[in-house]
């Protein structure tokens, strides 16, 4: 039960120019049945500095980025049940084509409590 509670906690990173990238849940479990999850991603940047954003996704095994979502200065999107350890979400300034923030998924060890 404590593992479920810990897995629901958000992960957040603040990047260039105060860009905020939040992922819920923020980690995945390191045990059978908990190693993949669906997530909700929210982002926000200063609209005076960045007018268009996109979220790109990559994996440590395959660093090729794919566009996951696109929006203005803020947005929200949900993934399917495929997010695992090593998956990275990149918040990108779509006009300047530059990274603003990156969130990398880590695991919570599964232990007997």
C-alpha positions, -999 to 999 in steps of 0.1 A, spaced: 0 0 0 28 24 8 43 17 -27 10 28 -43 11 60 -23 47 67 -32 41 61 -69 13 87 -70 36 115 -60 44 140 -87 77 147 -102 87 182 -111 116 200 -127 122 237 -132 143 246 -162 155 275 -182 136 308 -177 115 292 -149 99 267 -172 80 241 -152 74 205 -162 53 183 -139 47 146 -143 21 126 -123 30 100 -111 67 109 -110 82 74 -108 75 38 -116 80 7 -95 110 -16 -98 90 -48 -95 67 -70 -116 34 -53 -124 46 -18 -115 73 -12 -141 51 7 -166 25 35 -160 3 61 -177 12 97 -167 -3 131 -169 21 158 -180 16 195 -173 39 223 -184 41 261 -182 65 287 -194 66 325 -193 45 336 -224 66 368 -227 96 346 -234 81 315 -252 51 315 -274 50 279 -285 61 247 -268 62 210 -275 68 179 -254 92 154 -269 97 119 -256 128 97 -258 142 67 -240 177 60 -227 177 29 -250 166 50 -280 175 87 -278 155 95 -309 129 120 -299 93 119 -309 68 147 -306 44 139 -278 23 171 -275 24 207 -286 8 239 -272 13 275 -265 29 287 -232 12 260 -212 -4 226 -217 -14 192 -204 -14 158 -219 -18 121 -209 2 91 -220 -8 55 -224 5 28 -201 40 27 -216 61 50 -194 90 31 -178 124 37 -162 146 58 -185 118 75 -204 125 112 -208 100 140 -214 116 171 -229 99 206 -227 111 224 -259 107 260 -271 91 252 -304 102 285 -321 138 285 -309 140 247 -310 158 246 -277 153 225 -245 138 242 -215 135 213 -191 138 175 -191 123 150 -168 137 114 -166 118 86 -150 134 67 -122 122 36 -102 111 32 -67 126 0 -54 100 -26 -44 107 -38 -9 88 -59 16 72 -35 41 
